[in-house]
Amino acid sequence: MNTVNYNDKGAIIDSTYVGVDNNKLVVTDRTSDFGTFAVTTQDSYTAIPYHKAKSFRINNLTGKVVGIRMRHKRIVVDNLDDLIYTEWSGSGTIEKGEVLEGVRGAVVNGLKYRPLTTEVMNDNSEVELTFKTPNEDEYTVKIGVWDNATRVTTPSATPSAVLEVTNSNTNSNSEYRVIFRLRPSSSQYDVFLESATRESLTLAATGEFGTNSMRDSVVSVESDKAVTIDPLVYQQKVNFSHELMHNSSSYSYPCYDNISEYEVINLGSDAMNYSDNTESISLTGFYGS
C-alpha cells in the first residue's frame, strides 16, 4: 500500500486517503466541495441562501442575539415504493417504473393526479417532484399543483402552479426535480428546476389558489409519452420555535438537501433592551457537501 505524509498537504491528492501522522496510520476523508455564504436579516425571518449541502456552519458576530430555525416540515406524500397507486386518479396510466430515489419509481402516461395535503397551506410551503423525461425525440410533460381535484379535468382551468417541459427546454431521458414554492395569500408561486444545478424558471407568477386554503390540493402529472416520477414531497411551512445564537457564537447544522432549509431573524441586543431588532445584520458561514 502506498502512503503519504499526513502533514504534507501538498502530497494529498485524493479526497480519501491513507496517510501517516507521527508514525501513526491515519485514514480520513476530506470535504469534496465547500463554499461560503452570507445572509442579511432584520426583524422578520430570512431564508439562508440556497446551496446544495448536507451541513453548514453559521457564525454570529453581529453583537445581536439571532434566532435560527428550520423552515419546513418534510412530508413524503408518495415514494411509490409499495406499487399501490389507488390514490392516483385520472384517465392515464401509472405503473411500476425504474428507481429515481428510494426503492421504486412509477411511470405515468397520460393524465394522473393525487391528493397532496388536507392541511392549510402556509405561505412559502413547497412541493417537490423528481421526474425523468421520456426517452423520446419529442414530448410534453406538465406537472401542476391545484386547489382541488375538480379543476384538474376542467378545460382551460388555471392551476395554482404549473411547470411544462418539452424536448426544446429539457433533455430527453434525463432526471430533473421541480420545486414549486407557493404563496396562497397572494396567489403567487415560484418554480425551480434542478438537474446538476438549480435554475429559477418562474418568480412571482400568478395562480389560482381557491377559497379553502389549499386543504383539497392535488398534484397532477400529464405527459404525452411515458415519464418516470419518484418521489412526491411536500414541505409544509411551519413556524417552529427558534434556537438562540448569541453574539460571538458559531454552530453547525445538518441539512437534508440544502442550506435554505433554515431561516434566521435578528432578535436585538441586551444593551438596547432588544429594541434594535429592526437593524439590518449580516451573518456568514460555510457549507460542506
matplotlib code that plots the C-alpha trace (Angstrom):
import matplotlib.pyplot as plt

x = [0.0, 1.3, 1.3, 1.7, 2.9, -0.3, 1.3, 2.4, -0.8, 0.8, 1.2, -2.5, -4.2, -7.3, -10.5, -10.0, -6.5, -4.4, -1.6, 1.0, 0.8, 3.7, 4.2, 0.5, -1.6, -4.4, -7.5, -9.6, -12.0, -11.8, -14.8, -15.1, -16.8, -17.5, -18.2, -19.1, -22.4, -23.8, -27.3, -28.8, -31.9, -33.8, -36.9, -38.5, -37.3, -35.0, -34.1, -30.4, -29.4, -29.8, -26.7, -26.8, -25.3, -25.7, -24.4, -23.3, -21.7, -23.0, -21.3, -22.9, -20.5, -23.3, -23.5, -27.1, -28.9, -30.0, -32.8, -32.4, -34.9, -35.9, -38.4, -40.4, -41.8, -40.9, -43.6, -43.1, -46.6, -45.8, -42.5, -44.2, -42.4, -45.5, -46.7, -50.2, -51.4, -55.0, -54.8, -53.9, -56.9, -57.2, -57.6, -53.9, -51.9, -49.4, -47.3, -44.0, -41.0, -37.3, -35.8, -35.0, -34.9, -35.6, -36.7, -39.0, -40.4, -43.6, -44.2, -47.1, -48.6, -51.5, -53.0, -52.8, -53.3, -53.5, -54.2, -51.3, -52.5, -55.6, -53.9, -54.0, -51.1, -49.0, -47.1, -43.7, -44.7, -43.0, -44.0, -41.2, -41.4, -38.4, -39.0, -37.2, -38.2, -39.4, -36.8, -38.3, -37.3, -40.4, -42.5, -44.5, -44.8, -47.0, -46.7, -49.2, -50.5, -54.2, -56.5, -58.9, -59.3, -62.4, -60.5, -57.7, -60.1, -61.9, -61.0, -58.9, -58.8, -55.8, -53.7, -52.2, -48.7, -47.5, -44.4, -44.3, -41.2, -40.7, -37.8, -37.0, -36.2, -35.0, -33.0, -34.7, -34.2, -32.8, -33.5, -34.9, -36.6, -39.2, -39.8, -42.9, -42.8, -46.4, -47.8, -51.6, -52.2, -51.0, -52.0, -48.3, -45.8, -42.2, -40.8, -37.3, -35.9, -32.9, -30.6, -26.9, -27.7, -30.9, -32.5, -35.2, -37.8, -40.6, -40.8, -44.0, -46.2, -50.0, -52.0, -55.5, -55.5, -59.2, -61.0, -60.2, -56.6, -55.4, -56.9, -58.1, -54.9, -53.7, -50.7, -51.1, -48.7, -49.7, -47.5, -47.9, -45.1, -44.0, -42.4, -40.9, -41.6, -40.2, -40.9, -43.5, -42.6, -44.5, -42.5, -45.1, -44.0, -44.1, -43.3, -41.0, -39.5, -36.1, -32.8, -30.8, -27.4, -25.7, -23.0, -19.6, -21.2, -20.8, -23.0, -23.2, -26.5, -27.3, -29.4, -31.4, -30.8, -29.7, -28.9, -32.1, -33.9, -33.1, -34.0, -32.7, -34.0, -32.5, -33.8, -31.8, -29.3, -29.5, -27.7, -30.7, -33.3, -33.7, -35.3, -32.6, -34.0, -35.1, -31.4, -30.1, -27.4, -25.3, -24.2, -21.6, -20.8, -19.7, -21.2, -20.0, -21.3]
y = [0.0, 3.5, 6.0, 9.8, 12.1, 13.3, 16.6, 17.3, 18.8, 19.1, 15.3, 14.7, 14.4, 12.3, 13.1, 10.0, 8.7, 6.6, 8.5, 8.6, 11.1, 10.9, 7.3, 6.5, 5.2, 7.6, 7.0, 10.1, 11.9, 15.5, 17.6, 17.2, 20.6, 23.6, 27.3, 30.4, 32.3, 35.4, 36.2, 39.6, 39.8, 42.2, 41.7, 39.1, 35.6, 35.4, 32.2, 31.3, 31.5, 28.2, 26.0, 22.2, 20.8, 18.2, 20.5, 24.1, 26.3, 29.8, 32.5, 35.3, 38.2, 40.9, 42.0, 40.8, 37.7, 35.7, 33.2, 30.3, 27.6, 25.1, 26.4, 23.3, 20.0, 17.5, 15.1, 12.3, 12.2, 9.2, 7.4, 5.0, 2.0, -0.1, -0.4, 0.6, 3.6, 3.7, 7.3, 8.3, 9.2, 10.3, 8.9, 7.9, 5.0, 4.6, 1.5, 0.3, 2.1, 2.5, 3.8, 7.6, 7.7, 5.1, 1.6, 2.0, 4.7, 4.9, 5.5, 7.9, 8.1, 10.5, 12.3, 11.2, 13.2, 12.5, 14.4, 16.4, 17.6, 18.3, 20.9, 24.7, 25.5, 28.3, 30.8, 29.5, 25.9, 23.8, 20.9, 18.8, 16.1, 14.2, 13.0, 11.6, 12.9, 10.5, 8.7, 10.2, 12.8, 14.8, 15.0, 17.4, 16.9, 19.1, 19.0, 21.0, 21.8, 22.5, 23.8, 20.9, 17.8, 19.0, 21.7, 19.3, 18.0, 21.3, 22.7, 25.9, 25.8, 27.6, 25.6, 27.0, 26.4, 24.6, 23.5, 22.5, 20.9, 19.7, 18.4, 22.0, 23.1, 19.8, 16.8, 13.5, 10.6, 12.9, 13.3, 16.6, 17.8, 20.6, 22.7, 24.8, 27.5, 28.5, 31.7, 31.2, 34.6, 36.5, 33.8, 33.6, 30.9, 30.3, 27.4, 26.0, 23.2, 21.2, 18.9, 19.4, 22.9, 24.9, 27.2, 29.7, 29.3, 31.5, 34.0, 35.5, 34.0, 34.2, 31.1, 30.0, 29.1, 28.9, 29.7, 26.7, 27.5, 24.6, 21.9, 20.0, 20.4, 17.8, 17.2, 16.3, 14.8, 14.8, 13.5, 12.5, 10.0, 7.8, 9.9, 8.4, 10.0, 9.3, 10.7, 13.4, 15.5, 18.3, 20.8, 22.3, 25.8, 25.7, 28.4, 26.3, 27.7, 29.2, 28.3, 31.2, 32.2, 34.7, 37.1, 35.5, 32.0, 29.5, 26.5, 23.6, 22.3, 19.3, 19.6, 17.1, 18.7, 22.4, 25.2, 27.1, 24.6, 27.1, 30.8, 33.5, 36.6, 39.5, 39.4, 42.5, 43.1, 43.3, 46.7, 48.2, 46.2, 44.2, 47.2, 47.2, 44.1, 46.3, 46.9, 45.0, 42.5, 40.0, 36.6, 34.5, 30.8, 27.9, 24.7, 21.2, 18.7]
z = [0.0, -0.9, 1.9, 2.1, 4.9, 6.6, 7.5, 3.9, 2.4, -1.0, -1.1, -0.6, -4.0, -3.3, -1.4, 0.7, 1.5, 3.8, 5.5, 8.3, 11.1, 13.6, 12.8, 13.2, 10.4, 9.5, 7.3, 6.7, 4.4, 3.1, 2.2, -1.5, -2.0, 0.1, -0.1, 1.9, 2.2, 3.8, 4.9, 5.9, 8.1, 10.3, 12.5, 10.2, 9.2, 6.2, 4.5, 4.2, 0.5, -1.4, -1.7, -2.1, 1.1, 3.8, 6.6, 7.2, 9.9, 10.6, 12.7, 14.7, 15.1, 14.9, 18.5, 18.5, 19.5, 16.4, 16.1, 13.8, 12.9, 10.2, 7.7, 6.8, 8.0, 5.3, 4.3, 1.8, 0.2, -2.1, -2.5, -4.9, -3.3, -2.5, -6.1, -4.9, -6.8, -5.6, -4.6, -8.2, -10.3, -14.0, -17.5, -17.9, -16.6, -13.7, -13.2, -11.8, -13.2, -12.7, -9.5, -9.3, -5.5, -2.8, -3.9, -6.8, -9.2, -11.3, -15.0, -15.9, -19.4, -19.9, -17.0, -13.4, -10.2, -6.4, -3.1, -1.7, 1.8, 3.8, 5.9, 5.4, 3.1, 4.7, 2.5, 1.3, 1.5, -1.2, -3.4, -5.0, -7.6, -9.1, -12.7, -15.7, -19.1, -21.7, -23.8, -27.0, -29.5, -28.9, -25.7, -23.5, -19.7, -17.5, -13.7, -11.7, -8.2, -7.9, -5.2, -5.8, -8.0, -9.8, -11.7, -12.9, -15.6, -16.2, -19.7, -19.5, -15.7, -14.2, -11.7, -8.5, -10.0, -13.2, -15.0, -18.6, -20.1, -23.7, -25.7, -26.5, -23.0, -21.4, -22.4, -23.1, -20.8, -18.1, -14.4, -13.0, -9.9, -9.9, -6.8, -6.5, -3.8, -3.1, -1.5, -1.3, 0.5, -2.6, -5.2, -6.4, -6.9, -7.9, -9.9, -9.6, -11.8, -10.6, -12.5, -11.8, -10.6, -9.6, -12.1, -11.3, -14.1, -12.7, -9.9, -8.5, -11.2, -10.6, -9.9, -8.8, -5.1, -4.5, -1.2, 1.0, 1.9, -0.3, 2.0, -1.0, -3.0, -5.5, -7.7, -11.4, -13.9, -17.6, -20.4, -24.0, -23.6, -20.6, -17.8, -14.7, -11.3, -7.8, -5.1, -4.3, -1.3, 0.5, 2.5, 4.8, 6.1, 9.9, 12.4, 14.6, 17.8, 17.1, 18.7, 20.1, 18.7, 21.0, 19.8, 19.0, 18.7, 15.9, 15.2, 12.8, 11.4, 9.3, 6.1, 4.2, 0.9, 1.1, 3.5, 2.6, 4.9, 7.6, 8.3, 10.7, 12.5, 14.4, 18.0, 19.1, 21.9, 25.7, 25.6, 23.7, 25.6, 22.4, 20.7, 18.0, 16.3, 13.3, 12.4, 9.3, 10.3, 8.3, 9.2, 7.4, 7.3, 5.1, 3.9, 3.1, 0.6]

ax = plt.figure().add_subplot(projection="3d")
ax.plot(x, y, z, "-o")
ax.set_aspect("equal")
plt.show()
